[in-house]
Amino acid sequence: MEHIKMIESVDLLEKILQKNNAIIMKNSNRCSISRSVRVKYEVIAEKYGKNNDFYMIDVVNNKNISNALEEKTNIRHESPQIIIIHEGKVIWHASHWEIKTDEIEKYITK
């Protein structure tokens, strides 16, 4: 997980939401779908981590951060969920089995 940074405070989340390019995954270690998506996310982060900022929120241990993300983006909480930010705005999001590697790759810097 070298290219994935954990979001462990609301202050950090607020800074990330203002970035030019950020990819955020909401992950639950209690969910088998999350585990599957996390593997894909780690592969993408390894491949594109030099040109993009990848982040993860542990929704079990950091529910307040997950709730803050929902509030600030107006995107209903789900897990797993991926939200892509560009120039401070959400440009793409998906959850569960809608999360596909080729869709994520359309929106990130290569």
Kinemage of the C-alpha trace (Angstrom):
@kinemage 1
@onewidth
@group {chain A} dominant
@subgroup {mainchain}
@vectorlist {calphas} color= white
{ca met a 1} P 0.000 0.000 0.000
{ca glu a 2} L 2.929 2.276 -0.677
{ca his a 3} L 0.903 4.647 -2.889
{ca ile a 4} L -2.234 4.761 -0.703
{ca lys a 5} L -2.456 7.173 2.220
{ca met a 6} L -4.944 6.662 5.033
{ca ile a 7} L -7.279 9.551 5.851
{ca glu a 8} L -7.383 9.672 9.623
{ca ser a 9} L -8.778 13.145 10.324
{ca val a 10} L -11.526 15.412 9.034
{ca asp a 11} L -8.927 18.199 8.655
{ca leu a 12} L -6.911 16.041 6.268
{ca leu a 13} L -10.087 15.094 4.364
{ca glu a 14} L -10.917 18.781 3.870
{ca lys a 15} L -7.452 19.435 2.435
{ca ile a 16} L -7.741 16.437 0.113
{ca leu a 17} L -11.119 17.597 -1.184
{ca gln a 18} L -9.443 20.799 -2.422
{ca lys a 19} L -6.741 18.953 -4.360
{ca asn a 20} L -6.429 18.974 -8.098
{ca asn a 21} L -6.535 15.199 -8.348
{ca ala a 22} L -7.461 12.717 -5.616
{ca ile a 23} L -8.923 9.222 -5.578
{ca ile a 24} L -10.600 8.135 -2.334
{ca met a 25} L -11.729 4.632 -1.412
{ca lys a 26} L -14.093 3.956 1.468
{ca asn a 27} L -13.225 0.509 2.770
{ca ser a 28} L -14.697 -1.839 5.361
{ca asn a 29} L -12.608 -4.771 6.564
{ca arg a 30} L -15.882 -6.483 7.505
{ca cys a 31} L -17.134 -6.674 3.912
{ca ser a 32} L -16.073 -9.266 1.345
{ca ile a 33} L -16.928 -6.937 -1.541
{ca ser a 34} L -14.674 -4.273 0.004
{ca arg a 35} L -11.829 -6.772 0.169
{ca ser a 36} L -12.242 -7.570 -3.520
{ca val a 37} L -12.392 -3.897 -4.545
{ca arg a 38} L -9.432 -3.070 -2.319
{ca val a 39} L -7.252 -5.517 -4.242
{ca lys a 40} L -8.176 -3.768 -7.528
{ca tyr a 41} L -7.593 -0.376 -5.918
{ca glu a 42} L -4.136 -1.382 -4.701
{ca val a 43} L -3.181 -2.547 -8.210
{ca ile a 44} L -4.364 0.740 -9.744
{ca ala a 45} L -2.557 2.757 -7.052
{ca glu a 46} L 0.646 0.856 -7.711
{ca lys a 47} L 0.325 1.436 -11.458
{ca tyr a 48} L -0.657 5.130 -11.356
{ca gly a 49} L 0.536 6.261 -7.923
{ca lys a 50} L 3.318 8.478 -9.219
{ca asn a 51} L 0.872 10.798 -11.005
{ca asn a 52} L -2.163 10.571 -8.709
{ca asp a 53} L -2.956 10.813 -5.017
{ca phe a 54} L -4.697 7.701 -3.693
{ca tyr a 55} L -6.401 7.699 -0.291
{ca met a 56} L -8.404 5.310 1.830
{ca ile a 57} L -10.905 5.738 4.642
{ca asp a 58} L -11.396 2.847 7.055
{ca val a 59} L -15.149 3.281 7.562
{ca val a 60} L -15.268 0.983 10.581
{ca asn a 61} L -12.656 2.864 12.601
{ca asn a 62} L -13.245 6.328 11.132
{ca lys a 63} L -16.993 6.634 10.720
{ca asn a 64} L -16.817 10.364 11.455
{ca ile a 65} L -14.529 10.886 8.453
{ca ser a 66} L -16.782 8.793 6.244
{ca asn a 67} L -19.777 10.838 7.404
{ca ala a 68} L -17.885 14.079 6.734
{ca leu a 69} L -17.122 12.927 3.184
{ca glu a 70} L -20.791 12.168 2.624
{ca glu a 71} L -21.768 15.586 3.960
{ca lys a 72} L -19.185 17.510 1.930
{ca thr a 73} L -19.829 15.717 -1.378
{ca asn a 74} L -23.565 14.978 -1.050
{ca ile a 75} L -22.818 11.398 -2.076
{ca arg a 76} L -24.636 8.825 0.044
{ca his a 77} L -22.292 6.613 2.061
{ca glu a 78} L -21.657 3.137 0.763
{ca ser a 79} L -18.794 0.755 1.223
{ca pro a 80} L -16.877 -0.066 -0.781
{ca gln a 81} L -17.034 3.220 -2.606
{ca ile a 82} L -14.616 5.170 -4.775
{ca ile a 83} L -14.831 8.927 -5.255
{ca ile a 84} L -12.586 10.792 -7.691
{ca ile a 85} L -11.923 14.488 -7.104
{ca his a 86} L -10.602 16.862 -9.775
{ca glu a 87} L -10.040 20.571 -9.142
{ca gly a 88} L -12.009 20.324 -5.895
{ca lys a 89} L -15.082 18.676 -7.466
{ca val a 90} L -16.332 15.105 -7.622
{ca ile a 91} L -16.019 13.930 -11.216
{ca trp a 92} L -16.867 10.239 -10.715
{ca his a 93} L -18.023 7.865 -8.030
{ca ala a 94} L -19.219 4.295 -7.792
{ca ser a 95} L -19.875 1.645 -5.192
{ca his a 96} L -19.899 -2.106 -4.811
{ca trp a 97} L -19.826 -4.048 -8.094
{ca glu a 98} L -20.154 -0.828 -10.130
{ca ile a 99} L -16.480 -0.157 -9.341
{ca lys a 100} L -14.541 -1.217 -12.403
{ca thr a 101} L -10.844 -0.743 -13.101
{ca asp a 102} L -11.382 0.555 -16.641
{ca glu a 103} L -13.853 3.185 -15.376
{ca ile a 104} L -11.391 4.447 -12.764
{ca glu a 105} L -8.624 4.578 -15.365
{ca lys a 106} L -10.711 6.942 -17.522
{ca tyr a 107} L -10.538 9.627 -14.835
{ca ile a 108} L -6.983 9.453 -13.551
{ca thr a 109} L -3.719 10.918 -14.808
{ca lys a 110} L -1.668 8.356 -16.655
